Amino acid sequence: MTSFWNVSQFASGIFLICGASILWWLHTRESNERRILVLNAISTRVRANHDDIAAEFRFDPILDTARGQLMNPGEVA
C-alpha cells in the first residue's frame, strides 16, 4: 500500500508541474502578442505625428477601435 501512495504522489507532482508549465507558456504567448500590437501602434502613431500620410490612414482605425470593438463616431464626438 505504501508504494501505491508514493507512486500516486509522484504522478500528482508531475501532473501539477506539467499543468503549471502549460499555463505559463499560454500566458507568455498572449503577453508577447499584446506587446507586439502595442509596439506596432506606437510606431504608427510616431510616424503619423511626423506627417506620414500612409501612417495616418493606418492609425485612424486604431483610434476608432476600443478593446476590439468599433466605437460609434457619434459617441466619440
N, C-alpha and C positions, 0 to 999 in steps of 0.2 A: 504494500500500500504506500509506503514511503516513496518508492521510486516513481509511482504514478503522480504523486504531488510534485515531485521535483521536475518531472517532465512537463507537467501542466504549467508550472510556474515559469519554466524556461520558455515554453511556447508562447505564453501570455506576454512575457517580456519582449520576445522577438516581434510579435504582432503589434505591440504598443510602439516599439521603435520604428517599425516599418510604416505604421499609420502616421506617426508624427513627421517622419521624413517626407511622406507624400503630401501631407498638408502644408509643410514648409515650402516644398517645391511649387505647389499651386499658388501659394501666397506670393512668393518672389516673382513668379512668372507674370502674375497680374500686376504687380507693382512695377515691373520693368516696362510693361506695355503702357501703363499710365505715364511713366516718366518719359517715354519716347513721344507720346502725344503732347505732353506739356512742352518738351523741348522744341517740337515742330511748331507749336502755336507761338512760342516766344520768338523763334527765329522769323516766322512770318510776320509777327507784329513789328519787329525791329525793321524788317525790310519795308513794311507798309509805312512806317513812320519816316523812312528815308525816301518817300515818293516813288516807290516801285509800284507801278500800276498793276502788274500781274499779282503782286503780293496783296495789294489792297482788295482785289476781287476774290482772292483765296481767303483773306481774313474776314470778309464780311459774313459768310455763313458761320464762321467760328463765333462771331459776336452774337449772331441771331440764335445760336443754339445754347440752351441751358440744360445741363445734366442729361444730354441725349435727346431732349425734346425741343422741337422748333417752337420758338416763342412767337406769340401773337404780336404783330407790329403795332397794333393799337394799344397794347399793354405796355410796350416799351416806351412809347412817347408820352 
